[in-house]
Amino acid sequence: MRDWLFIAALCSLGATSAPGDERQHEDPVLITLLHTADLHGQVYYPGDSEGLGRKPHGLTRVGTLVEEIRDELPHVLLLDSGDTIHGTPEDWHFGGMGIIEGMNALGYDAMAVGNHEFDFGPEVLQRALRESSFPWLTANVLQRGAEELMEGAKPYLIREFEGVRVAVFGLTTLGTVDIQWPGTIADVEFAVPIEISRKWVSRLREEKEADLVVALSHLGARSDRRLAAAVRPDDLFRRRGTPSSSYSFG
């Protein structure tokens, strides 16, 4: 999970809704999802990664692109799917605060909890979480021996754009257990993502009246495909019984 990713996904949500719905739209509502992953503390990365097929990257470059898109499009969600506070000497020395301050300044809406968030132990993780101006999302990392989420995290985020409710919930890889030192995750345990996803998708659709549900996943590509196959598209993209007019991903 070391690849850096920047995706702009355009979702044109349904122009129609159920009879009597107060949030009925005559025109589609355009919502832009901007996504980064595996920043690994790279606030600024001037080097060149020849041979790895990568270009120089970092949050400074991301910020330029984000601001350009925000200037052009009306409704933008900026999300990160984790592995954020690990990866550079500065990250180790300052406990990930450099990248967190950069993400705060850029106005991230949310990030998922990745496996490397646990690398420096619970105290560093909790400090980074407290200093973040955006929520850390995970629906499947629980306090050990309890049904409550890990301290400070939230399971989901809801944003509303012109009456369209977008729910984002986070997922963290079960592989964290295999790659972490036992002491770094002694206070938490990991629930099965597919089972948790079914629960939260249903709750977000029915109780929170979400028109669109987004899984902000730090599971890995294979697990993401299994997750997508296990949750029906209609659960994610239908507006209370009425199909959306269109949706696309880039």
Secondary structure by P-SEA (a helix, b strand, c coil): ccbbbbbbbbbbccccccccccccccbbbbbbbbbbccccccccccccccccccccccaaaaaaaaaaaaacccbbbbbbccccccccaaaaaacaaaaaaaaaaacccccccccccccccaaaaaaaaaaccbbbbbcccccccccccccccccbbbbbcccbbbbbbbbbbcccccccccccccccccccaaaaaaaaaaaaaccccccbbbbbccccaaaaaaaaaacccccccccccccccccccc
